[in-house]
Amino acid sequence: MHLRPSESKLPVAPLLLIAPFFLWGTAMVAMKGVIPQTTPMFLAGVRLVPAGMMILVVAAMMRRPQPRGWAAWLGILSFALVDGALFQGFLAEGLTRTTAGLGSVMIDSQPLAVALLACWLFGEHIGLWGWLGLGLGVLGISLLGLPDEWIWGLLQGRLAIASLPSASELLHQLFQNGEWLMLLAALSMAVGTVMARLVFRYADPVTATGWHMILGGLPLFAFSSLWESEQWVHLDFSGWMALSYSTVFGSAIAYGLFFYFASSGSLTSLSALTFLTPVFALLFGNLFLAEVLSPLQWFGVGLTLVSIYLINQREAIARKLQGATASKPVSLLEETAAATVELLPQSGGNISDVTRVPLQITDAESKILQ
């Protein structure tokens, strides 16, 4: 019997449901706070490898099967490269050049890319509300990533073509821009999320997640040893505590809670809470790091959060509007079929082991099945 947070009588159940997003958001603030004492690649590796080991220990206690065969390990290696090394590498480098709040907003914009990739590769339906969310997301991310003077000049009609940098200069500026590095991290996470659908056909989701974190973190440690120095020399007690929080709570426990609720059949509800991660990051970034955004950036944050919600809940919004105007109620079979479209997690870059839940159907639906 699986626990559903909405059905639990425990008063802390709603708090546990929100906990993964709280932990991910506050982990961003902890990482941003400790970066002056360490280096980006080392920080990224520390967040991945120990957390992956913890997940494998839990998987062994749960007697989850280990990956077998070349297809499983090749998929895990590819998953580790994209969703582990590239994602965490871009994230850590981006944090050195942007705030924790803005970085979290850019990272959690990845449902936009996931929706497009799923549409192109798997033919998933985006719909009116999905396309509206994509449009708002592109506008919001542009307000976050482009310099304010460019945007004001464009709005006032005073942006001259001659004042724009060349293609090479623009590319250099974008890679030095923390928001665009975060966007690359979000794209890596989106590709990894789509890849997970294929990887988990050959390997257990829990053990594959642990191995992909370990294998993705090892190249980051290698890059750190080659290109970085004094990775832990300047770390004080608070710095080690921040690293531990990001690893234990921001990775291992957050993913563990997310997997638990997802396997309880609550993934659709979880996807609706994705926008809470940047909200927590913005709030605690302001409280602990005194991060301040410009008015344009706040407007971009608002548009991006609205777009994330529209993308995650596009099917639910369409069903509600259709149910309000249609003469016949939506059947349980139709609701279940629509809900299966949303069984990809839209946060964290990983997919869960979704458990089948027995359904009760009407006599008419039983005849249709027969």
C-alpha positions as CSV (number, residue, x, y, z in Angstrom):
1,M,0.0,0.0,0.0
2,H,1.4,3.3,-1.0
3,L,1.0,6.6,0.8
4,R,-0.5,9.5,-1.1
5,P,0.2,12.9,0.4
6,S,-3.3,14.1,-0.4
7,E,-4.8,11.2,1.5
8,S,-2.4,11.0,4.4
9,K,-3.8,12.0,7.8
10,L,-0.3,13.1,9.0
11,P,-0.2,16.9,9.4
12,V,3.3,17.0,8.0
13,A,2.4,15.3,4.7
14,P,1.9,18.6,2.8
15,L,5.3,19.8,4.1
16,L,7.0,16.6,3.0
17,L,5.5,17.1,-0.5
18,I,7.0,20.6,-0.7
19,A,10.3,19.5,0.9
20,P,12.2,18.4,-2.3
21,F,11.6,21.8,-3.9
22,F,12.5,23.6,-0.7
23,L,15.7,21.6,-0.5
24,W,16.6,22.2,-4.1
25,G,16.0,25.9,-3.8
26,T,17.9,26.4,-0.6
27,A,20.8,24.2,-1.9
28,M,21.3,26.7,-4.7
29,V,21.7,29.4,-2.0
30,A,24.1,27.2,-0.1
31,M,26.2,26.6,-3.2
32,K,26.3,30.2,-4.1
33,G,27.4,31.1,-0.6
34,V,30.3,28.6,-0.5
35,I,31.6,29.3,-4.0
36,P,34.0,32.1,-2.9
37,Q,35.8,29.5,-0.7
38,T,36.1,26.7,-3.3
39,T,36.0,26.1,-7.0
40,P,33.1,25.3,-9.4
41,M,34.2,21.9,-10.7
42,F,35.1,20.6,-7.3
43,L,31.7,21.9,-5.9
44,A,29.9,20.1,-8.7
45,G,31.7,16.9,-8.1
46,V,31.1,17.0,-4.4
47,R,27.4,17.4,-4.9
48,L,27.2,14.4,-7.3
49,V,29.5,11.6,-6.2
50,P,28.7,11.3,-2.4
51,A,25.0,11.7,-3.1
52,G,25.2,8.9,-5.8
53,M,26.9,6.6,-3.3
54,M,24.1,7.3,-0.8
55,I,21.4,6.4,-3.3
56,L,23.2,3.2,-4.2
57,V,23.4,2.2,-0.6
58,V,19.6,2.8,-0.2
59,A,19.0,0.9,-3.5
60,A,21.0,-2.1,-2.1
61,M,18.9,-2.0,1.1
62,M,15.8,-2.0,-1.0
63,R,17.3,-4.9,-3.1
64,R,16.9,-3.0,-6.3
65,P,18.6,-4.7,-9.3
66,Q,22.0,-3.5,-10.6
67,P,22.4,-2.6,-14.3
68,R,23.2,-5.5,-16.6
69,G,24.2,-5.6,-20.2
70,W,26.0,-3.2,-22.5
71,A,22.7,-1.3,-23.4
72,A,22.1,-0.5,-19.7
73,W,25.6,0.7,-19.0
74,L,26.0,2.6,-22.3
75,G,22.7,4.4,-21.5
76,I,23.8,5.2,-18.0
77,L,27.2,6.6,-19.3
78,S,25.4,8.8,-21.8
79,F,23.0,9.9,-19.1
80,A,25.9,10.7,-16.7
81,L,27.7,12.8,-19.3
82,V,24.6,15.0,-20.1
83,D,22.6,15.1,-16.9
84,G,25.5,14.7,-14.6
85,A,28.7,16.3,-15.8
86,L,27.3,18.9,-18.2
87,F,24.3,19.9,-16.1
88,Q,26.2,20.2,-12.8
89,G,29.3,21.7,-14.5
90,F,27.3,24.5,-16.2
91,L,25.3,25.1,-13.0
92,A,28.4,25.5,-10.9
93,E,30.1,27.8,-13.4
94,G,27.0,29.8,-13.9
95,L,26.6,30.4,-10.1
96,T,30.0,32.1,-10.1
97,R,28.5,34.8,-12.5
98,T,24.9,35.1,-11.4
99,T,22.7,35.1,-8.3
100,A,21.2,31.9,-6.7
101,G,17.6,33.1,-7.3
102,L,18.1,33.9,-11.0
103,G,20.1,30.8,-11.5
104,S,17.3,28.7,-10.1
105,V,14.8,30.4,-12.3
106,M,16.9,29.6,-15.4
107,I,17.5,26.0,-14.3
108,D,13.8,25.3,-13.6
109,S,12.8,26.7,-17.1
110,Q,13.9,23.3,-18.4
111,P,10.2,22.0,-18.7
112,L,10.0,24.3,-21.7
113,A,12.8,22.5,-23.5
114,V,11.4,19.1,-22.3
115,A,8.0,19.9,-23.8
116,L,9.6,20.8,-27.2
117,L,11.9,17.7,-27.2
118,A,9.0,15.4,-26.3
119,C,6.9,16.9,-29.0
120,W,9.6,16.5,-31.7
121,L,10.9,13.1,-30.6
122,F,7.8,11.4,-29.2
123,G,4.9,13.3,-30.7
124,E,3.6,14.5,-27.4
125,H,0.8,17.1,-27.5
126,I,1.7,20.6,-26.4
127,G,-1.7,22.3,-26.9
128,L,-2.7,26.0,-26.7
129,W,-1.8,26.4,-23.1
130,G,1.6,24.7,-23.6
131,W,2.4,27.0,-26.6
132,L,1.4,30.0,-24.5
133,G,3.6,28.9,-21.7
134,L,6.5,28.4,-24.2
135,G,6.1,31.9,-25.5
136,L,6.0,33.5,-22.1
137,G,9.0,31.4,-21.1
138,V,11.1,32.6,-24.0
139,L,10.1,36.2,-23.2
140,G,10.9,35.8,-19.5
141,I,14.2,34.1,-20.1
142,S,15.2,36.9,-22.5
143,L,14.4,39.5,-19.9
144,L,16.6,37.6,-17.5
145,G,19.5,36.9,-19.8
146,L,19.9,40.0,-21.9
147,P,21.4,43.2,-20.6
148,D,18.9,45.7,-19.3
149,E,20.3,48.5,-21.5
150,W,19.6,46.4,-24.6
151,I,16.0,45.8,-23.6
152,W,15.3,49.4,-22.7
153,G,17.0,50.6,-25.9
154,L,14.9,48.2,-28.0
155,L,11.6,49.2,-26.3
156,Q,12.5,52.9,-26.8
157,G,13.6,52.4,-30.4
158,R,17.1,53.6,-29.7
159,L,19.0,50.3,-30.1
160,A,21.3,50.8,-33.1
161,I,22.6,47.9,-35.0
162,A,26.1,49.4,-35.0
163,S,26.1,49.3,-31.2
164,L,25.6,45.5,-31.1
165,P,28.7,43.3,-30.7
166,S,29.9,41.0,-33.4
167,A,29.0,37.3,-33.5
168,S,32.2,36.2,-31.9
169,E,32.0,39.0,-29.2
170,L,28.4,38.1,-28.6
171,L,29.2,34.4,-28.2
172,H,32.0,35.3,-25.7
173,Q,29.7,37.5,-23.7
174,L,27.0,34.9,-23.6
175,F,29.5,32.3,-22.2
176,Q,30.6,34.8,-19.6
177,N,27.0,35.5,-18.7
178,G,25.9,33.5,-15.7
179,E,22.2,33.4,-16.8
180,W,23.2,31.9,-20.2
181,L,25.4,29.3,-18.5
182,M,22.3,28.4,-16.4
183,L,20.3,28.1,-19.6
184,L,22.8,25.7,-20.9
185,A,22.5,23.7,-17.7
186,A,18.7,23.7,-18.1
187,L,19.1,22.4,-21.7
188,S,21.4,19.7,-20.5
189,M,18.9,18.7,-17.8
190,A,16.1,18.7,-20.4
191,V,18.0,16.4,-22.8
192,G,18.9,14.2,-19.8
193,T,15.2,14.0,-18.8
194,V,14.3,12.9,-22.3
195,M,17.2,10.4,-22.4
196,A,16.0,8.9,-19.1
197,R,12.9,7.6,-20.8
198,L,15.2,5.4,-22.9
199,V,17.8,4.6,-20.2
200,F,15.2,3.3,-17.7
201,R,14.0,0.7,-20.2
202,Y,17.2,-1.2,-19.6
203,A,18.1,-0.3,-16.0
204,D,16.3,0.2,-12.6
205,P,15.6,3.9,-12.2
206,V,16.9,4.1,-8.6
207,T,20.2,2.3,-9.2
208,A,20.7,4.0,-12.6
209,T,20.2,7.4,-11.0
210,G,22.9,6.6,-8.3
211,W,25.4,5.3,-10.9
212,H,24.8,8.3,-13.3
213,M,25.5,10.7,-10.4
214,I,28.8,8.9,-9.6
215,L,29.9,8.5,-13.2
216,G,28.9,12.1,-14.0
217,G,30.8,13.5,-11.0
218,L,34.1,11.7,-11.7
219,P,35.0,13.8,-14.8
220,L,34.2,16.9,-12.8
221,F,36.8,15.9,-10.2
222,A,39.2,15.2,-13.1
223,F,38.7,18.6,-14.6
224,S,39.1,20.2,-11.2
225,S,42.4,18.5,-10.6
226,L,43.7,19.7,-14.0
227,W,42.3,23.3,-14.2
228,E,41.7,24.3,-10.6
229,S,43.7,24.7,-7.4
230,E,43.1,25.2,-3.7
231,Q,39.7,23.6,-3.9
232,W,39.4,23.0,-0.2
233,V,42.2,25.1,1.3
234,H,40.0,28.1,2.1
235,L,36.9,26.1,3.3
236,D,36.0,26.9,6.9
237,F,33.4,25.1,9.0
238,S,30.5,27.0,7.5
239,G,31.8,26.2,4.0
240,W,32.0,22.5,4.8
241,M,28.5,22.6,6.3
242,A,27.2,24.3,3.1
243,L,28.8,21.6,0.9
244,S,27.3,18.9,3.1
245,Y,23.9,20.5,3.0
246,S,24.0,20.7,-0.8
247,T,25.1,17.1,-1.1
248,V,23.0,15.3,1.6
249,F,19.9,17.4,1.6
250,G,20.0,19.1,-1.8
251,S,20.8,15.9,-3.7
252,A,20.4,12.6,-1.9
253,I,17.4,13.4,0.4
254,A,15.6,15.7,-2.1
255,Y,15.8,13.1,-4.8
256,G,14.8,10.4,-2.3
257,L,11.7,12.3,-1.3
258,F,10.8,13.1,-4.9
259,F,11.2,9.4,-5.9
260,Y,9.0,8.3,-2.9
261,F,6.1,10.6,-3.7
262,A,6.4,9.9,-7.4
263,S,6.3,6.2,-6.9
264,S,3.2,6.8,-4.8
265,G,1.3,8.0,-7.9
266,S,1.7,11.7,-7.0
267,L,3.9,12.8,-9.9
268,T,1.3,15.0,-11.5
269,S,0.9,16.9,-8.3
270,L,4.7,17.2,-7.9
271,S,5.0,18.7,-11.4
272,A,2.6,21.5,-10.4
273,L,5.1,22.4,-7.6
274,T,8.1,22.9,-9.8
275,F,7.8,26.7,-9.7
276,L,8.4,26.6,-5.9
277,T,12.1,25.8,-6.3
278,P,13.1,29.2,-7.8
279,V,10.7,30.9,-5.3
280,F,12.5,29.4,-2.4
281,A,15.9,30.3,-4.0
282,L,14.8,33.9,-4.6
283,L,13.5,34.3,-1.1
284,F,16.5,32.8,0.8
285,G,19.0,34.4,-1.7
286,N,17.5,37.8,-0.7
287,L,17.5,37.0,3.0
288,F,21.0,35.4,3.4
289,L,23.0,36.7,0.4
290,A,21.3,40.1,0.0
291,E,20.6,39.4,-3.7
292,V,18.7,42.2,-5.4
293,L,17.0,42.0,-8.9
294,S,16.2,44.9,-11.2
295,P,12.6,45.6,-12.1
296,L,13.0,44.0,-15.6
297,Q,14.5,40.9,-14.0
298,W,11.6,40.6,-11.5
299,F,9.2,40.9,-14.5
300,G,11.1,38.2,-16.3
301,V,11.0,36.0,-13.2
302,G,7.2,36.4,-13.0
303,L,6.8,35.5,-16.7
304,T,9.1,32.5,-16.4
305,L,7.3,31.1,-13.3
306,V,3.9,31.5,-15.1
307,S,5.3,29.7,-18.1
308,I,6.6,26.8,-16.0
309,Y,3.2,26.4,-14.4
310,L,1.4,26.5,-17.8
311,I,3.8,24.0,-19.3
312,N,3.5,21.6,-16.3
313,Q,-0.3,21.9,-16.0
314,R,-1.3,22.3,-19.7
315,E,-3.2,19.1,-19.8
316,A,-5.0,19.8,-16.5
317,I,-6.0,23.3,-17.6
318,A,-7.3,22.0,-20.9
319,R,-9.3,19.3,-19.2
320,K,-10.8,21.8,-16.7
321,L,-11.9,24.1,-19.5
322,Q,-13.2,21.3,-21.6
323,G,-15.1,19.9,-18.6
324,A,-16.7,23.3,-18.0
325,T,-17.9,23.6,-21.6
326,A,-18.6,20.0,-22.5
327,S,-22.0,18.4,-22.0
328,K,-20.6,15.1,-20.8
329,P,-18.2,14.6,-17.9
330,V,-14.7,13.4,-18.5
331,S,-14.5,9.6,-17.8
332,L,-11.9,8.1,-15.5
333,L,-10.3,6.4,-18.5
334,E,-9.8,9.7,-20.2
335,E,-8.4,11.4,-17.1
336,T,-6.0,8.5,-16.6
337,A,-4.9,8.6,-20.2
338,A,-4.3,12.3,-20.0
339,A,-2.4,12.0,-16.7
340,T,0.1,9.5,-18.2
341,V,1.3,12.2,-20.5
342,E,2.6,14.1,-17.4
343,L,4.5,11.2,-15.9
344,L,7.9,12.8,-16.6
345,P,9.3,14.7,-13.7
346,Q,9.8,18.4,-14.5
347,S,12.3,19.1,-11.8
348,G,15.6,17.8,-10.9
349,G,16.5,16.2,-14.2
350,N,15.6,12.6,-13.3
351,I,12.7,10.2,-13.8
352,S,11.0,8.1,-11.1
353,D,9.9,4.6,-10.8
354,V,6.2,5.1,-11.2
355,T,4.2,2.3,-9.6
356,R,1.0,1.0,-11.2
357,V,-2.1,1.8,-9.1
358,P,-5.3,-0.4,-9.5
359,L,-8.2,1.6,-11.0
360,Q,-12.0,1.2,-10.6
361,I,-13.9,1.6,-13.9
362,T,-17.5,1.9,-14.8
363,D,-19.5,-0.8,-16.6
364,A,-19.6,1.2,-19.7
365,E,-15.8,1.7,-19.7
366,S,-15.4,-2.1,-19.1
367,K,-17.4,-2.8,-22.2
368,I,-15.2,-0.4,-24.2
369,L,-12.1,-2.2,-22.9
370,Q,-13.6,-5.6,-23.9
